[in-house]
Every structure is written in structure tokens, then in C-alpha cells.
Amino acid sequence: SSGINAEYGGHGYNFYMISTLSPDHLSCMMPRTWLSGTSAATVTGLLFGTITGITGVLLVLSLLVMYIFSTEYARRYLFSWFWKSHHLYPIVLLLTVLHGTARLLQEPTFHYYLIGPAFIFILDKLVSVSRRKREVPLIEANILPSEVTNLVFKRPEDFHYLSGQYVRIALVNSGTGRDEYHPFTLTSAPHEDTLSVHIRTCKGWTRVLRELVIRNEKCPEKNPNLYVDGPFGEAHQDYSNYEVVILIGGGIGVTPFASIVKDLVHRRNTHQSSLAKVKKVYFFWASRSQKQFEWLLDILGKCEREDTKGILDNHIFITRFYDKSDLRTTILYICERQFQGVSNRSMFTGLKAITHFGRPNFDKIFEDLQQTHEDVRKFGVFVCGPPAMSDSVKESCSKITGKQTFVAYAENF
């Protein structure tokens, strides 16, 4: 936005300066527009009396609308307006081409810079159009705790993807008037026969989807089919390059790791050579309350049962608790550790995963891992969650000194 403001500010200053010039100076500077003897230029005349001025004003208005609906608030709560406003891009490109046709100062050159990117853009659109209309049946729709909706749908025969990637989905003839595409990370693993996503309910489309699933809960055959476009992205695909992998998820940011953890366990059990370097995987998930991770318990439980090689070590942090020095939290710690020592299960989750209370101390966690794996020189740290969590992890990684290093890869949700 600062660059745009500088551009508009510069144009405004130039218009003012031009308006102070005499007609003779104008005819010398812009011979195609001002002839000798004509009246002097005015700011109003330059803005609304020339093709350059009119297209410039329309460009400012178009980009302003796109900028407003690109803010985080608009993307989260006014997604349909964000989606519609960004379809102004053909108008913006056309206005930009026309902007220089008046040749006020020089021959127009923008179209030369447009040809290459436009060619690539058209190719991308052709590929996207050819695959975006893949209609697949919705096999299962589940209403889960913490306002999470789980969709399980058929995997197209030619659909190949990597764990951690995402797709764009739309409802087919849902009758809701909300059939636009939305991106969601796949929580299924590449070896599974179906595709699945877990969607946190906010406002707008996700709320419409959840209400539709609830309404059709007794008659699931009424649920609409889906259009699937993708897959996209290659987030967190470098984990196979490290001996020790640290996965850190915050809230709904855990979704890509649901796919990655299942994929890691499967590939280790099937002795795939691409995972030969990975010796240990630590999975840390921080969530505000126990209810917020109930939907993931089945996935983690299945991974723990299938992890015959012992590659996975899970840790769950419930952050909405009192300080660790508080007596109530201390009692919870004692009860949890006692129960886990006797049954090898958490009394909160029923998993082997260790349950912690309070926010994770990444400095302490990384120091402990250094001591546990003294022979490892480089750790891969993959974090997905709120920006504050990503910044905290990066800061802790930067504090590591000596022969061991922690390489952080962050994606914010």
C-alpha cells in the first residue's frame, strides 16, 4: 500500500506542477495534446479531460476497492465481496493499457510488459478451467465439536497430491446462493482412497455449510456434491530432509499436520526409501481448550496404533489454564502424570500423547531435544498457526547456538 500511495502522491504532485506551466511550455512538453496558443492546463482538465486522467481516476477507484476487500477482516468475514472485487482485474488491466494511449509524455510501453505475464496467466487459466469442474460426490459430512465440520468426498482417479497440500472446493447446486470456491487443507493422506477436510466454522460460507449439513443430518443423501480444484501448494514438504522433525500446530492450523502425520507413519511402516533419513517426529499441538482438539483425537489415536516403529511422539498443550505455579494447575499435572504412569494414557484424551497445561515454552523444548539428540546437527521445525506462535518459534530457533541448528518453516493461519 505504501508503494501505491507513493505512486498516487507523485502523480498528484506532477499534475499540480503541470497546471502551473504556461501553454508554450505545455506545447513543448506534450506536443500531441497541447498546441501552441491553447489555454493553460488545469488539474481538473488533466484529470477529467484526458484519457490518461479519466483512466487514472478509474484505476485508483478500482484498486482502492480491491485493497479494501483484501484486508484480513474482509477475507475472513466478507469473503464473497473479496472474491467479487478481485474479478475487477480485467478492468484494471484494460484501464492500464488505455492509460498511456494519450501519449502525454511518451509512447505507451505497458503492453510490452504485459505480454509475457498475460501469456502465462492465460495458460494457467486454461489448465484451471479444464480441471476445476471435477464434480465429486460427498460421501460423508460430520458435525464435530468446536464448530468444526468434516467433509469426506470421493477421490478422482487422476488426483495426485502430497501431504499438507490444499484444495479449493465449492458446493454444487446447493440452493444457498453461496457456490464460490474456498481453500481448505486436506486432512487425508495420499495413500487413502478418499479425500477429507476439516473446516472451522466462522461467518459466511462456512456457517452456511455447517447449517446445511445439520439440516440434512437425517437425510445425508440431500447433501450437495462438490466441485474440487487442486491440489495446490507444497507447504512443509521438506521434512524428509531431516533426521529429527518437529511439527508445531496451533488451533485449526493443525490441519496440514493431520495429513503429514498419517503420511509419515504409513511411509515408515511400508519402508519407503524417501523417508529413510527421518528417525524421529515430534508433534506439538497447542489449543485453548480440550474441546478444540476432540475432532483430531481419532486421527491421532489411529496414528498411535499404526506407529509400530515408534517414530511419533505427540504432545498436546491446553493453553487456557492458570499459570503452572497455580495450585489448581499443579494438581492437574500430578493427576495427569500419575494416570499416564499407570495406564500409559492421558486421562484427558485417552491417547499416549502427553497432555501439558499452559503455553509451550519452545526455548525449553528445543533445549531438551538438543540433549536427547546430541548426534543430530540439524533439526527441521515446521510450524502452522497464528502469527504470534510462528514468531515465537522462529525466535526460539534463532537462540540455538553451537553445532546444532533448528531450521524453521512457518505458515500462518
N, C-alpha and C positions, 0 to 999 in steps of 0.2 A: 504494500500500500504506500510506503514511503517513496518508492520509485514512481508510482503513478502520480502522487502529489507533486513531486518534483517536476514531472512532465507537464502537468496542468499549470503549475505555477510558472514554469518557463514560457509556456505558450501565452499565458495571460500577460506576462511582462513584455513579450515580443509584440503582442497586439497593441499594447499601450505605446510602446516605442514607435511602432509604425504609424500609429494615429497622430503622432507629433511631427511627422515628416511632411515636407512640402510636396505638392503634386509633382514638381520636377524630380525630386529625389525618388518618389514612388515610381515614376515612369522609367527611371534608370534601373531601379531595383527589380521592378516587376513589369517589364515592357508588354507582356501579353495581357495584363489586366488593367494597368493604368497608362493611359496615353497622355502625352504632354498637353497641358491645358485643362485637363479634367479636374474636378474638385478633389480636395484633400480627403484622405481616408478617415473613417471614424471606427471606434471599437464596435459599435452596433452594426455598421455596414460590413465590417470584416466578418463578424460572427454570423449574421443572418442574410448577408447579401452576396456571399460567395459559396461555391460548392465546398471549398475547404472549410469554411466556418460552419456551415449547416451540418455537414457530416461530422465535424469535430464535436459539435454540441450533442448530436445524437450518440456518438461514441461514448462521450462522458456519461450520458444518462444510462446507456446500456451497460457499461462496465460498472457503474455505481449500483445498479440493480443486482448484477451478478455478484458484486463484492458483498453487498448486504446479506444476501441469501447464502453466502459461503461461510458465514460466521458459525462458530461451534453451536450456538443456540439454535440457529436456523436449521443446520444439518440434523440436529437431534430432535427438534420439536416441530419444525416446518419443512420436513423432507420433501413433500410434494412441491412446495414452492422452490426449494433448492433445485429440484430436478427440472422443473419447468423453466426457471430463469436461466439455467445453463444451456438451454436449447436456443438461446439468443446468439450462440457463437456464429452461425452462418451470417446473421445480420451484421455482427461485429466485423467479420472478415470482409464482407461486401463494402461496408462503410469505409473500412481501412483502405481498400483498393481505390474507392472513389475519392478518398480524402486528398490524394495527390494529383488527381486528373486536371485540376485548375492550373497547375504548374505556376503557383505564385512565386516560388523561389527557384525551383529546379525541376528537371524532368522526374516524374514518379518512378521510384525504384522498388517499392514494397513488393510488387508482384514477382520480382526476381527471387526474393527471399521466401516467397510463399510456395513456389512451385514444388520444391523438394519435400518439405513437410506435408504439403497437401497431397502429394502422391502417396506417401507413406500412410497418411491418415485415411485416404480412400481405400487402400489395400486392407488396412485394419478393420474398417467398417464392413467391407465385403466379407471378410472372414467372420466377423462378429455376427453379421446378419445371417450367414449360412448356418451358424450353429446355435444362435440364441433361441430359436423357436423349437428347441428339443422339448417336446411335451412328455412328461413322465407322470405315472400315477403316484399318488400319495398313499403309501402302504399303511402308515400308522401316524397318528397325531396324539401326543400325550401332554396333559396338563400337569406340570411339575411344580414343586414348591418354589418360593421366592420369585414368583411371577416369571417363570421360565417355561417356554413352550418347546417341546421336542417334536421335530418332523422327521420321519423316516420315509424315504422315497426310493423308487426303483433306480438302479444304476444303469445308464445307457451302455450298450455293448462296447462302443468305441470311446468310452470315458476313462481316461487315464490321468491320475493325479498323484501328488506327493503329500505326505502327511504335513498338516499345518497350512495347506492352501485353502482358498475360499472360493465360493461360487456366488453368482447373482441369481436370485430366484424371484419369480412373480407368480401370482395366482391366476389361474385360467378361468375366465368367465365366473368369477366368484360372486358377482352381483353386488359387490361392496363399493364399486367405483374407485377402488384403490389397487389397481393392477400394475403399478410401476415396479421396476426391479429394485431389489435391495441386496447388499452384500452380506454374507454370513460365512464364518469359518466352518469348514467341515469337521465334525467330531468323529466321523467314521474313519477307519484306517484303510489304506489302499488294498489290503488283502480281503476286505469284506465285500459281500455281494450287493449290499445296499448302501445308500448314502444317507447321512443324517446330519442335522444341525440342531443346536440348542440356542434358542432366541430369548433374550431378556426383554420383557415387556416394558416399553416406555409409553410414549404417546403416539398418536398417528397410526401408521400401518401396523406396527407390532401389536397395538391394542386391538385393532380391527381383526387381525389374525387370531389372537387369543379368544376373543369373543365368538368368532366364527367356529373355532374348534370346540369351545364349550357348548355352543348351540347345537352342534352336530355330534356331541359325545355319544348319544344313544343311537344315532344313525350315522356311523362313520362313512358309509358309502356316499353320503351327501357332500363330503369334503371335496373341494375342487382339486383338479390336477395342478401340476406346477410346470412352469417354464424354467429350464435350468440353463444358465450361461456360464461357461468357465471350463476348467479351473483357472484361477489367477494367483499370482504371487508365488514367491519361493521363500517365505519367511522361515527362519530357524532351520534351514536345510544343511547347515554346516556342522551339525552336531556329530556327524560320523567322523569328523577330523580330529576329535579329542578323545583321550583315554578316559577322562572324567568329565561328565556332562552335568551341568547344574541348570535345571529348569525352574523358573520362578514365575508364578502366575498370581495375579491379583483380581479378585472378583470374577466377573464374566470373562476377563482376559485369559482365563484358564482354558478356554475352548480349543485353541490350536494345540495345546499340550495334551488334551484328551486323545486327539488323533495321534500325536507323536509318541506318547507313552505306549499306546496299544501297538503301534507300528514297531517300536523298539523291542518290545517283549516278543512279538511274533518273529521278527527277523533274527533275534538272538536264539530263539528256540529252534528255528529252522536252519541255523548255522549259515546265514547268508554272509558272503565274504565282504560285502560293502560295510558291514558293521563290525568287522574283526577288530578294529582298533579300540572300540568302546569297551571299557572294563566295568564302569560303574555309572549309574544315573541317579542323581538326587533330584527329587521333585518337591518343591516347596510351594504351598498354596496358602495365601493369606486372604481371609474373608471376614466380614464383620461379625457374622453370627453362624451358629450351627446350621440354621435353616438354609442359608445361602449355598451350602455345598452338598445338600442332601441329594440333589439331582445327579451329582458326579460319583456318589458312593458306589453305585452298581458298576460303573466303568472301572473305578479303582479296585473294587473287590475282585472283579474278573481278571484284571491285570495281575493282582497279587497271587491269585490261584494259578494263573498260567505262567508266572515267572519262576520256572523251575531252575533257572540258572542263578537266581539271586542277584540279578543286575540292578533291580529297582529298590530305592529307599525313599519312602514317602514321608512327608511331614506336613501337617495341617496346622495353621495358625488361626485361632479365633481372636480377632483384634479388639472386639468390643467387650473388653474386660477391664477390671481395675488394674492398677499398677501391680507388678509382681511382688512388691513388698507388702501389698494389702493382705490382710489375714484371710479374706474370702478367697482370693486367688491362690494363696498358699495352700489352703485346704483342698481346693480343686486339683492342684498339682499333686499333692500327696495321694489323693484318692485315685487319680488317673494313673500315676506311676505304679501304685500298688496293684491296681486292677490289671494293668498291662503286664506287670511282672508275673502275675499268677496265670492269666489266661492268654497272654501274648496277643491281646486285642485291646483296642481303645473302648472304654465304656461309653464314649460319646458317639463313635462312628461304627464300631464293630469291625474295624479294619486293623491290620497290623501297623498301619501308618501311625506315627507318634503325633498326638494332639498337644499343641502348645497354646498358651493363653497370653495374649498381648501381641504387640507388633514384633516382627522378626528383627533381630539385631544382626545385620548382614556382616558387620565387622567381625563379630564373634563367630558367626557361622563359617566364614571364609578362613579364619584362623584355625578353627577346628579341622576343617577339610585339608588345610596345608599339613597339619600334623598327622592326619590319617593317611595321606598320600604323599609322603615325603619324596618318593621317587618320581612323581609326576611334575613336569616342568610347566605345562600349560593347561589351564582349565577353561572349558567353554561355558560361558554363562549366558543363558537365553532368558530374557525377561519379557513378559507381556502383561500390561496392566496400566494403572493410572500413571500419568507423567511423574508424579511425586515419587512413586515406587521406583520407576526407571532411573530417575536422578539419584536416588539413594543407593541403588545397586551399583551404578556407574562410579559414584563417589567411593564406595567401599572397594571396588576393584582397583581404583587408582591408588589406594593407600597401600596395596600389597607391594612389598619390596623384596629384594633378594633374587634368587634364581627362579622362583616360581612366579608365574603371571596369570591373571584372570582376565580373559578377553570377553567383553560384554557385547551382546547383541540385543537391542531394545526395540520393542514395538508397543506403541501406546494405544489404549482403548478408551 
